[in-house]
């Protein structure tokens, strides 16, 4: 299997992972809404969907069109970061349980989660997104996609984190969380 075909398989697997996330997210969003969950940040959500889809499509298009020479050290080190970002993402999902979804929905009265990766940092899922956004395209030296995604994602995350922090500030501070 050529490196380009292997990269295509990798991006397809990440795409399938995104579909699994959407299944979990849809189920969990319904759970939150059934418990009076309040959604914030509807305006930026479509941009987030387009940006994350663009990451996958852009990486493939760039790799197939440019067909860059990929140093093995770059490919393997970036692949390790992709795997690590997926592990962090699923640790976040497991830690938040039913409260995790791709939208900003908080259930009134539930204390913020402060366990798992959330005891180490405030927004670990966004760390996973940032790392993956750089590393996935660079597995096949798609540096234009990595750069464009990173810049646009920085703008999106500035909005998203502000919305999420405001929503979480409405919750009781509680000592533990989930």
ChimeraX attribute file (.defattr): number of C-alpha atoms within 10 A of each C-alpha:
attribute: neighborCount
match mode: 1-to-1
recipient: residues
	/A:1	6
	/A:2	7
	/A:3	15
	/A:4	17
	/A:5	12
	/A:6	12
	/A:7	22
	/A:8	19
	/A:9	12
	/A:10	16
	/A:11	20
	/A:12	15
	/A:13	12
	/A:14	17
	/A:15	16
	/A:16	12
	/A:17	13
	/A:18	14
	/A:19	12
	/A:20	11
	/A:21	18
	/A:22	14
	/A:23	12
	/A:24	17
	/A:25	19
	/A:26	15
	/A:27	15
	/A:28	19
	/A:29	22
	/A:30	15
	/A:31	15
	/A:32	21
	/A:33	14
	/A:34	10
	/A:35	13
	/A:36	14
	/A:37	19
	/A:38	13
	/A:39	16
	/A:40	17
	/A:41	16
	/A:42	11
	/A:43	8
	/A:44	15
	/A:45	16
	/A:46	9
	/A:47	14
	/A:48	18
	/A:49	11
	/A:50	10
	/A:51	18
	/A:52	17
	/A:53	13
	/A:54	16
	/A:55	22
	/A:56	19
	/A:57	16
	/A:58	20
	/A:59	27
	/A:60	22
	/A:61	16
	/A:62	18
	/A:63	24
	/A:64	16
	/A:65	9
	/A:66	11
	/A:67	14
	/A:68	14
	/A:69	10
	/A:70	16
	/A:71	11
	/A:72	12
	/A:73	10
	/A:74	15
	/A:75	19
	/A:76	15
	/A:77	13
	/A:78	22
	/A:79	21
	/A:80	15
	/A:81	18
	/A:82	25
	/A:83	16
	/A:84	15
	/A:85	24
	/A:86	19
	/A:87	13
	/A:88	19
	/A:89	21
	/A:90	15
	/A:91	17
	/A:92	21
	/A:93	18
	/A:94	13
	/A:95	19
	/A:96	20
	/A:97	13
	/A:98	17
	/A:99	23
	/A:100	22
	/A:101	21
	/A:102	15
	/A:103	18
	/A:104	22
	/A:105	23
	/A:106	25
	/A:107	21
	/A:108	16
	/A:109	14
	/A:110	17
	/A:111	19
	/A:112	22
	/A:113	20
	/A:114	18
	/A:115	15
	/A:116	15
	/A:117	18
	/A:118	19
	/A:119	12
	/A:120	10
	/A:121	12
	/A:122	14
	/A:123	15
	/A:124	19
	/A:125	20
	/A:126	18
	/A:127	15
	/A:128	21
	/A:129	20
	/A:130	18
	/A:131	18
	/A:132	24
	/A:133	24
	/A:134	22
	/A:135	25
	/A:136	29
	/A:137	29
	/A:138	25
	/A:139	29
	/A:140	29
	/A:141	23
	/A:142	24
	/A:143	19
	/A:144	15
	/A:145	24
	/A:146	21
	/A:147	15
	/A:148	17
	/A:149	22
	/A:150	19
	/A:151	10
	/A:152	13
	/A:153	21
	/A:154	13
	/A:155	11
	/A:156	16
	/A:157	17
	/A:158	10
	/A:159	13
	/A:160	21
	/A:161	16
	/A:162	12
	/A:163	17
	/A:164	19
	/A:165	13
	/A:166	12
	/A:167	19
	/A:168	20
	/A:169	12
	/A:170	15
	/A:171	15
	/A:172	12
	/A:173	14
	/A:174	12
	/A:175	9
	/A:176	11
	/A:177	14
	/A:178	15
